[in-house]
Structures are given as structure tokens and as C-alpha cells.
Amino acid sequence: MSPLAELLFVLVALGMAVKLLLLNFWRAVLFLSPASVRVLPEAPAGQMRLPPELAPLAGQLQALGFVPLGSHVEKPRFQKGTASYDFAHPGEHTFATLHFSPRGEPRFYLLTPLAPEGFVLTAGYRRPGFEVPGRYRSGGVPGASPERLLQAHRLRLQGLNPSEDFTWEERLRSGQAWYRGLGQKEIRRQNVQGLLWTVVALAIVAGLFLGGGRPV
């Protein structure tokens, strides 16, 4: 292989590795340290600016008795963060959170903290089921309306002891506690591919700098 062709090969391989790192490094960090995600308050209910695309879902939630609490941002390391818009229905022992998917689609889920600890999480989109008996249940009902999802959430709460605190402060605390505890297995399962691609990218870089990418 000529020196010019060899240089071109190295540059292409390095560009591929850099792209893989840019896409996946933050997911590798999330896999290794789920508790590094910060749940930050953004605005209380009176100042919450709900995007127009989420207004129909918010209207359906409010028709069911949910009241606005405020908005928060969930920020992994090396990412801008995802804005979330929180509601609560103390009578149903449930928080509701609206947000956008990575593709910009409106989404929502219901979250109930358990006493003394634990969570039940029911999403209105595809989410693999996961359970720790007596402490944690999560799953999804893709395409469910807020009313239907609330019905499913009630059923999944049966036999468990929900918390009685449904303030915005408790919603923020619960979000952070999820990342630091029972949500970690789910986070790692969701981001294992990011870790693997990061390892591949680092191996490519190491191979290039150590001469492994050069033909014999």
C-alpha cells in the first residue's frame, strides 16, 4: 500500500472512531455511572412553558384531575439534557411527566413512589418490563391514552404501598432517587450498546496509534 493510500486509510478509520465516540461516549458514561444524571428544577407551575406539541396530552391529563407542578431537566454528563413537564394527581397517588422522545415525538409516563422506597412506572410508549418484587415495577403500554394508561397504572399499583407526598419537591427527589437506585439496571440495559461502541471506537484509535491499523 502506498503512503498516500495508507494515510487515507488512517484518516477514514480515525474519522469513523471519532464519530462513534461522539455518538456513544455519553451513553458509556451513563452505563458506568447512572447516578451521574442530574435532575434539575427548571420552572414552577406558574412559570412552566409547555411546548404546543405537548398541549393535547396536558389537556387530557388535566381533564382526569392532574394539576401542573413545574418543569425539570434530566441532564446526563456531556449532554444538553431533556426537558420534562410534571403533573400530579394526589388522589390517584401518581405523578405524570410529559417529554419528547429522541425523535421529537410527544411522550408521557406515570410514576408513583412507594413507601418506604420503590417505584411503579408506566409509560405510554414501548418500554421493556422490569420488576423487583414489592419494590419496583416498570413497563409500557404503547399508544395508550392518558385515561387508559392511568387505568393500567392503577392495576400495577395493587398490593403496593404508595407514598402520600405528591409535591413538586417530591417529584424532583424521586427522579434523582430513581437514577441513584432502582433505575440503574434499566439504564445499564438501555445503554450497553453505547458502552460496546465506545470500546470499539477506542480500540480503533489505539490500533491506529500503536500501528495496528498499518498493513504488514
CORBELJO-V698552 format. One record per residue. RES is the residue in one small letter. SS is DSSP state (H for helix, E for strand, - for the rest). PSI is psi in degrees with one decimal (* if undefined). Layout:
RES:SS:PSI / RES:SS:PSI
This chain:
m:-:132.9 / s:-:158.1 / p:H:-38.4 / l:H:-43.0 / a:H:-37.8 / e:H:-42.2 / l:H:-42.2 / l:H:-41.9 / f:H:-45.0 / v:H:-42.6 / l:H:-40.4 / v:H:-45.0 / a:H:-40.4 / l:H:-40.2 / g:H:-40.3 / m:H:-42.4 / a:H:-41.4 / v:H:-42.2 / k:H:-43.6 / l:H:-40.5 / l:H:-43.3 / l:H:-36.1 / l:H:-28.6 / n:H:-14.3 / f:H:-41.2 / w:H:-31.6 / r:H:-33.5 / a:H:-42.5 / v:H:-40.3 / l:H:-39.8 / f:H:-45.6 / l:H:-29.2 / s:-:73.5 / p:H:-31.7 / a:H:-8.3 / s:H:-13.5 / v:-:132.2 / r:E:135.5 / v:E:108.2 / l:E:130.6 / p:E:141.8 / e:E:-55.3 / a:E:140.4 / p:E:174.2 / a:H:-43.6 / g:H:-17.9 / q:H:4.1 / m:-:127.5 / r:-:96.1 / l:-:126.1 / p:-:143.5 / p:H:-33.3 / e:H:-23.4 / l:H:-6.5 / a:H:-41.8 / p:H:-43.2 / l:H:-41.4 / a:H:-40.2 / g:H:-40.0 / q:H:-39.0 / l:H:-44.4 / q:H:-32.6 / a:H:-24.8 / l:-:-5.0 / g:-:2.2 / f:-:144.4 / v:E:145.0 / p:E:142.4 / l:E:-41.4 / g:E:-176.2 / s:E:152.8 / h:E:167.8 / v:E:133.2 / e:E:113.5 / k:E:101.9 / p:-:161.1 / r:-:140.6 / f:-:18.1 / q:-:156.2 / k:-:-33.9 / g:-:157.2 / t:E:126.1 / a:E:137.9 / s:E:147.4 / y:E:118.2 / d:E:142.2 / f:E:164.4 / a:E:149.1 / h:E:89.0 / p:H:-35.4 / g:H:-30.3 / e:H:-0.3 / h:-:48.8 / t:E:136.7 / f:E:151.0 / a:E:138.1 / t:E:128.1 / l:E:143.8 / h:E:179.4 / f:E:144.9 / s:-:168.9 / p:-:-23.2 / r:-:4.6 / g:-:16.4 / e:-:139.0 / p:E:135.5 / r:E:160.8 / f:E:157.7 / y:E:160.1 / l:E:139.7 / l:E:127.4 / t:E:115.0 / p:E:144.3 / l:E:155.7 / a:-:135.0 / p:-:-19.6 / e:-:157.0 / g:-:174.5 / f:E:151.8 / v:E:124.8 / l:E:123.2 / t:E:118.1 / a:E:150.3 / g:-:24.1 / y:-:174.1 / r:-:124.7 / r:-:121.0 / p:-:140.8 / g:-:144.6 / f:E:138.1 / e:E:138.4 / v:E:109.1 / p:-:126.3 / g:-:-7.6 / r:-:-26.6 / y:E:131.6 / r:E:130.2 / s:E:151.4 / g:E:178.9 / g:E:155.8 / v:-:87.0 / p:-:132.1 / g:-:4.6 / a:-:142.7 / s:-:162.9 / p:H:-39.9 / e:H:-45.4 / r:H:-38.5 / l:H:-37.1 / l:H:-39.7 / q:H:-44.0 / a:H:-37.9 / h:H:-40.2 / r:H:-44.9 / l:H:-38.1 / r:H:-15.6 / l:H:-11.6 / q:-:133.5 / g:-:0.1 / l:-:163.6 / n:-:97.7 / p:E:154.6 / s:-:164.4 / e:-:1.3 / d:-:111.6 / f:-:45.4 / t:-:168.2 / w:H:-36.6 / e:H:-40.0 / e:H:-34.6 / r:H:-43.2 / l:H:-43.5 / r:H:-40.8 / s:H:-40.3 / g:H:-45.4 / q:H:-39.7 / a:H:-34.6 / w:H:-44.3 / y:H:-28.8 / r:H:-9.3 / g:-:-103.5 / l:-:-18.1 / g:-:-6.6 / q:H:-38.2 / k:H:-40.9 / e:H:-43.6 / i:H:-43.5 / r:H:-38.7 / r:H:-37.9 / q:H:-23.6 / n:H:11.8 / v:H:-35.2 / q:H:-36.1 / g:H:-38.8 / l:H:-44.6 / l:H:-43.2 / w:H:-32.2 / t:H:-41.9 / v:H:-41.7 / v:H:-45.1 / a:H:-42.7 / l:H:-34.7 / a:H:-38.2 / i:H:-46.8 / v:H:-45.8 / a:H:-41.1 / g:H:-40.2 / l:H:-45.8 / f:H:-23.3 / l:-:1.1 / g:-:1.6 / g:-:-20.2 / g:-:-0.2 / r:-:137.2 / p:-:149.4 / v:-:*
